[in-house]
């Protein structure tokens, strides 16, 4: 079984992009294909391929597939097109049993459970989050995005400048379910709540003082006096993470991940300080997250 996971990304990647790539490399059973416009300065694993392109090239490539004008005026709007990548990027997915899309603001753990799920004949789609979803690579499944009606009509979604999160639970996932297709909804991921000053997940029970470790490709959530829980990946949506590690040329990498950043100095006094910080809210994150939104709301009310 062959799986390829893709992303189209324009701009500056997160500061921990080197760790993201290393986490891809530690899942050699999966291939990764990334379309980007930036220079690659990190070590690139053998199972990762980059295609250098521009936003305008992608926009034109997508436009020729439709008989109506696309409202693809910013890279962020690409999230609404992700469910159509199996159709729009078909030549790159030839020979694969599954294709998928992911984000860059994440770190993979061990993806073996994902491969096991994909190996089950009953599923045609795995997961419902835009930051990682797999689709069975068939003509029928690659065209499902065209089956939505009304608010989920692809013509409407692709022709409006609004960001409609078509790649998420209330988008393409509803189209699959209304078509009677089987989707795996197992919550095996650590999707971090952007509204929290801690590394609290959006779905799983959270414990005060919890943190994560990343050890040579294994991602684990830990907390004092509780059992560890392993996840497939951690998603740092809308969150700045300080990068305090060095992984280039290292075979063994062990990190502590808390609400302030990613750290490799985990032994001795500093390691104990990192664990103590897990109980301290990251107020700077709340400031970065909420102030722009408050400013936009005030501006809209003044203008309106």
C-alpha positions in Angstrom: 0.0 0.0 0.0 1.4 3.4 -1.0 0.4 6.7 0.6 1.4 10.2 -0.3 0.7 13.3 1.8 0.9 16.8 0.2 0.8 20.4 1.1 0.8 23.6 -1.0 2.5 26.4 1.1 3.6 29.9 0.2 5.5 32.2 2.6 7.8 31.6 5.5 7.4 28.2 7.2 7.3 27.8 11.0 10.6 28.0 12.9 10.3 24.3 13.7 10.1 23.3 10.1 13.3 21.3 10.3 11.7 19.2 13.1 8.6 18.8 11.0 10.7 17.4 8.2 12.5 15.1 10.5 9.2 13.8 11.8 8.2 13.1 8.2 11.5 11.2 7.6 10.8 9.0 10.6 7.7 7.7 8.9 9.4 6.1 5.9 6.4 4.1 4.8 4.7 7.3 3.7 5.8 9.7 1.0 5.5 13.5 1.4 5.1 15.9 -1.5 5.2 19.7 -0.9 4.7 22.6 -3.3 6.5 25.7 -2.0 8.0 29.0 -3.0 10.8 29.2 -0.4 14.3 27.9 -0.3 14.8 24.6 1.7 17.5 25.1 4.3 16.8 22.0 6.4 17.9 18.4 5.9 15.4 16.7 3.5 14.6 13.1 4.2 14.5 10.6 1.4 10.7 10.2 1.5 10.1 14.0 1.2 10.0 15.7 -2.2 9.6 19.5 -2.9 8.2 21.1 -6.0 9.2 24.7 -6.4 6.3 26.8 -7.7 4.5 30.1 -7.2 1.0 30.9 -6.1 0.2 32.3 -9.5 1.3 29.0 -11.2 -1.0 27.0 -8.8 -3.9 29.4 -9.4 -3.6 29.1 -13.2 -3.2 25.3 -12.9 -6.4 25.0 -10.9 -8.4 27.5 -13.0 -8.1 25.5 -16.2 -10.1 22.7 -14.6 -13.3 24.8 -14.1 -15.6 26.7 -16.4 -16.2 29.5 -13.9 -13.8 32.0 -12.3 -12.1 30.8 -9.1 -11.9 33.2 -6.2 -8.4 32.1 -5.4 -6.8 35.4 -4.5 -4.7 34.4 -1.5 -2.8 31.3 -0.4 -5.0 30.8 2.6 -8.0 30.2 0.3 -6.2 27.0 -0.8 -7.6 25.3 2.3 -11.0 25.2 0.6 -9.5 23.5 -2.4 -7.6 20.7 -0.5 -10.4 18.2 -0.9 -10.0 18.5 -4.7 -6.3 17.9 -4.8 -6.8 14.3 -5.8 -8.4 15.7 -9.0 -6.4 18.9 -9.5 -3.0 17.2 -8.7 -3.8 13.8 -10.1 -0.6 13.4 -12.1 1.4 13.6 -8.9 -0.6 10.9 -7.1 -0.5 8.3 -9.9 0.4 4.9 -8.5 -0.6 5.7 -4.9 -3.5 4.0 -3.1 -4.1 6.9 -0.8 -3.4 10.6 -1.0 -3.7 13.2 1.7 -3.1 16.8 2.7 -1.5 18.2 5.8 -0.3 21.5 7.4 3.2 22.7 8.3 2.3 23.9 11.8 2.5 20.4 13.2 4.9 17.7 14.3 4.3 14.0 13.4 4.7 11.2 15.8 4.5 7.5 14.8 2.0 7.3 11.9 1.8 3.5 12.0 -1.8 3.5 13.3 -2.7 5.7 10.3 -1.3 3.1 7.9 -3.2 0.4 9.7 -6.5 2.3 9.3 -5.8 2.9 5.6 -5.3 -0.8 5.2 -8.9 -1.5 6.2 -11.1 -2.0 3.1 -14.2 -0.3 4.6 -12.8 3.3 4.8 -12.5 5.7 1.9 -11.5 8.7 4.0 -9.4 8.9 7.1 -9.9 11.8 9.6 -12.0 14.9 9.3 -9.5 17.7 10.1 -7.9 19.9 7.4 -4.5 19.5 9.0 -4.4 15.9 8.1 -6.8 13.9 6.0 -6.3 10.9 3.7 -8.5 10.0 0.7 -8.6 6.7 -1.1 -7.1 7.4 -4.6 -9.9 6.4 -6.9 -11.8 8.4 -9.6 -15.0 8.2 -7.6 -13.5 9.5 -4.3 -11.4 12.2 -6.0 -14.6 13.6 -7.5 -16.7 13.5 -4.3 -16.0 17.2 -3.7 -18.4 18.0 -6.6 -21.3 16.2 -4.9 -22.1 18.8 -2.3 -25.3 20.8 -2.5 -26.3 24.3 -1.4 -23.7 25.7 1.0 -21.5 22.8 0.2 -21.7 23.2 -3.6 -18.1 23.4 -4.8 -19.0 26.0 -7.4 -20.1 28.3 -4.6 -17.1 27.5 -2.3 -14.5 27.9 -5.1 -16.0 31.2 -6.4 -16.4 33.1 -3.1 -13.5 34.9 -1.5 -14.8 33.8 2.0 -12.8 31.1 3.8 -15.4 28.3 4.3 -13.2 25.5 5.8 -14.4 23.1 3.2 -11.6 20.7 4.2 -13.0 20.4 7.7 -15.7 18.5 9.6 -18.6 20.7 8.5 -17.4 20.7 4.9 -16.2 17.8 2.8 -16.8 15.4 5.7 -20.5 16.1 5.5 -20.4 15.5 1.7 -18.8 12.0 2.3 -21.3 11.1 5.0 -24.3 12.3 2.9 -23.0 10.1 0.1 -23.1 7.0 2.4 -19.3 6.6 2.4 -17.4 5.3 5.3 -15.0 7.7 7.1 -12.7 7.0 10.0 -13.3 9.6 12.8 -10.9 8.2 15.4 -9.4 11.1 17.4 -5.8 10.0 17.5 -4.3 13.5 17.3 -3.4 16.3 19.6 -5.1 19.3 18.1 -4.1 22.2 20.4 -6.8 24.7 21.3 -5.6 28.1 20.1 -7.7 29.8 22.8 -5.9 28.2 25.6 -2.7 29.5 27.3 -1.7 25.8 27.9 -1.2 23.0 25.5 -4.8 21.8 25.9 -6.3 19.7 23.1 -9.7 20.5 21.6 -11.2 17.0 22.0 -9.3 14.9 24.6 -9.5 15.3 28.4 -6.9 17.8 29.6 -4.8 17.8 32.8 -3.4 20.8 34.5 0.4 20.9 33.8 0.3 18.5 30.9 3.1 18.7 28.3 4.4 16.6 25.4 7.6 14.8 24.6 9.0 14.0 21.2 11.5 11.2 21.3 12.9 10.0 17.9 9.5 10.1 16.3 7.3 9.1 19.2 4.9 11.9 20.4 3.6 11.5 23.9 1.4 13.6 26.2 2.5 13.5 29.8 1.4 14.8 33.1 2.3 14.1 36.8 0.5 11.2 38.3 -1.3 10.2 35.1 -0.6 7.6 32.4 1.1 8.7 29.2 -0.9 9.0 26.0 0.7 8.7 22.5 -0.6 10.7 19.6 -0.1 10.6 15.8 0.7 14.3 15.7 0.5 17.6 17.4 -1.0 20.6 15.7 0.1 24.1 16.9 -2.7 26.1 15.2 -2.3 29.9 15.5 0.4 29.5 18.1 4.0 30.8 18.1 6.4 28.3 19.5 9.9 29.2 20.6 12.5 26.9 19.0 15.2 26.0 21.5 16.8 22.9 20.1 19.4 21.7 17.6 18.7 18.6 15.6 20.9 18.9 12.5 23.2 15.9 12.2 21.8 14.2 15.4 20.6 10.6 15.2 18.8 10.8 18.6 16.6 13.7 19.4 14.5 14.1 22.6 12.4 17.2 23.2 10.0 18.6 25.7 7.1 20.6 24.2 5.2 22.9 26.5 3.1 26.0 25.9 6.2 28.2 25.5 8.1 26.2 22.9 10.2 23.1 21.9 13.3 22.4 24.0 16.1 19.8 23.9 17.9 20.8 27.1 15.7 18.5 29.2 18.2 17.2 31.8 19.2 18.7 35.1 18.0 22.0 36.5 16.7 23.4 33.2 14.7 20.2 32.6 13.0 20.7 36.0 12.3 24.4 35.1 10.6 23.3 31.9 8.3 21.0 33.8 7.5 23.8 36.3 6.7 26.1 33.4 4.0 23.6 32.3 1.9 25.0 35.1 2.3 28.6 34.1 -0.2 30.1 31.5 1.4 31.6 28.4 -0.2 35.0 28.6 1.8 36.2 25.6 0.0 33.7 23.4 -3.4 35.0 24.6 -2.3 38.5 23.8 -1.1 37.5 20.3 -4.3 35.5 19.7 -7.0 37.8 21.0 -5.8 41.4 20.5 -5.9 41.3 16.6 -9.4 39.8 16.8 -10.6 42.5 19.3 -9.1 45.2 17.0 -10.9 43.8 14.0 -14.2 43.7 15.8 -13.8 47.3 17.0 -12.9 48.4 13.5 -15.8 46.6 11.9 -18.2 48.2 14.4 -16.8 51.7 13.7 -16.9 51.2 10.0 -20.3 49.6 10.1 
